[in-house]
Structures are given as C-alpha cells and as structure tokens.
Amino acid sequence: MERRSYNWFEKRRKTKGLELAHEQISKAFDTVTWLHKATKSFSEGNFEEAKKYIENLYKAEEEVDKLRTDVFMELSKGIALVADYREDLLHVVKRLDTLADHTKDAARCLEMLAGAKIPQELCEKTVFMTSKLVETAQTLRNSIEKISANPAEAIEQAKKVGEIEHILDEEYLKAKSLFVKYGGEINCGTMVIFDDLIEFVEHAADMCADTADYILVLSSRE
C-alpha cells in the first residue's frame, strides 16, 4: 500500500510539472506568434501595428518567466519525482524561458529599426524566417503535449523540430548574404541592429531544437 501511494504521488508530481510546462510552451509560442505578426506589419510599413504586437509579446514573455518559477517550485516539492526526469524537465523549462528571451530581444531590435530604411527583400526574408520560427515552435508544442499521451508521436514531432530548424538556419545564412548586396543602401547602425534581429530569430530556433532533444529523452522514459 505504501509503495502504491508513493507511485501515485510520483505520477501526480510528474503530471503537474508537465501541465505547467505545457502552459509555458503555450506562452512561449505566443511570443513567437506576436514576433511574426510584428515583423509582417513592420515589412508592410505599419509601425504602429507592429508596436502593439511587440507590447503583447513583452506581456507574454513576462508570463513565461513567471511559469518558469512556478515549475521550479513545483518540482522542488518532496523527493518523489525521479531525479533524472526532474532534471530533464527543468532543462526543458529553462530552454523555453530562453526561447522567449530571444524573441523578446528580436522584438527590441525591431522597435529600434522603426522608420529605418531597409530594403524590402531583407524585410520579406525576415518575415519568412519568423514564419518558420512559428512552425518550429508549434511543432515543439505538439511534441510536449504528446509526452504522456503518445510518446511515439512526441518523439516524431521532436525530430521534426530539428528538420524545420535546419531550414530556418539556411534562410538565416541567405539573409546574411544579402548584406553584401544591400550594404551600400543601409547605414552602419541599421545594419548592426538588423543583423542582431535575424540572429536572435536564429537563436530562438536553435533553442527550439535544443528543447526537442530533451523531449526525446522525456518521451523515452514514459
């Protein structure tokens, strides 16, 4: 009876931790979605609309921070949760927080570029990159949601994250190559900030791929 109670408590702790992680990835996904909307509005020259989307992104990022603390507190309760599982789940939570940080940093760059003269091809390339980031984050969310219910599907989705991230990485390099083409049309300050913008988008995608690696481990333990 005592062992049965222990198993129930351990399962409850795992479930609660995963529920909070689910909520965190949803909020992290919100930051990615708002970033894509903001870059699209920016590309169309609608800076006021882009600013509103960025403000929504900042609010979502704050909620991701809070959820990270909630997960840490939940997983620190008692000793019932298997140490390896808890450690891997904490890695997931930390990376989701970093993902949101990178999207916030990209949004800050976008704010600084409001009104700057940027070639349309570069703007469109950035919009495409953020659309792939949305796809990457959505696939990651699907993977996390399937950890308990369908581990095999969670593993499949986690592997797909890496494939999409690879495509985004190639687009990042293509965007960088455009700096040579348009170097004479962009002032140095704008070039530096725009470079930071697409780099933060690429970092966010990398963080999705890193998180997916831990999903593979968590799913194999279910």
Order of alpha helices (4+ residues) and beta strands (2+ residues): alpha-alpha-alpha-alpha-alpha-alpha
